[in-house]
């Protein structure tokens, strides 16, 4: 079971840097391919074992100031906030926080609010017209997940198709280093 500091985890309000500007030597070698891949993490994880999505919270809420800025949201704009743990063979490997503005719930994206225990990434990557922003990364403070021995690396990007898009933040637990990298992820 992964324990997290809910106040820190909810926020994800840290400085993000475009991945091409990051000194690769500062990032653990095993985590780098997971951070930089443009491919679906859901598909990669499904190749490695039984993937489960544990929904921590899925509510209408207020994104952080940085999340609003990244999505170019209006001051009081409504957004669904979905936080989940992605588990492979019952081990939590990724914490994800997605910001889904109401204006983005159009077309087939209207179904996003009904995913429940299905992975968001698996749904988004089904659609060929999807456009993804550049990936940004950050190192999160260790206090965010007290049961993790190291500060975690995280990434975020915006998926565009409707409205302002969907912002997906993903933090990689140390347990991901125990997984064999799927072919083609390097």
HUTA-V243655 format. One record per run of one state. SS is the DSSP state (hx for helix, st for strand, lp for the rest). FROM is the first residue (numbers start at 1). TO is the last residue. If there is no record, write none. Layout:
((SS,FROM,TO) (SS,FROM,TO))
//
This chain:
((lp,1,5) (hx,6,11) (lp,12,16) (st,17,18) (hx,19,21) (lp,22,23) (hx,24,26) (lp,27,28) (hx,29,36) (lp,37,40) (hx,41,46) (lp,47,50) (st,51,61) (lp,62,64) (hx,65,71) (lp,72,78) (st,79,88) (lp,89,90) (st,91,101) (hx,102,104) (lp,105,106) (hx,107,114) (lp,115,119) (hx,120,124) (lp,125,130) (st,131,132) (lp,133,135) (st,136,139) (lp,140,141) (hx,142,145) (lp,146,152) (st,153,160) (lp,161,165) (st,166,172) (lp,173,173) (hx,174,178) (lp,179,186))
//
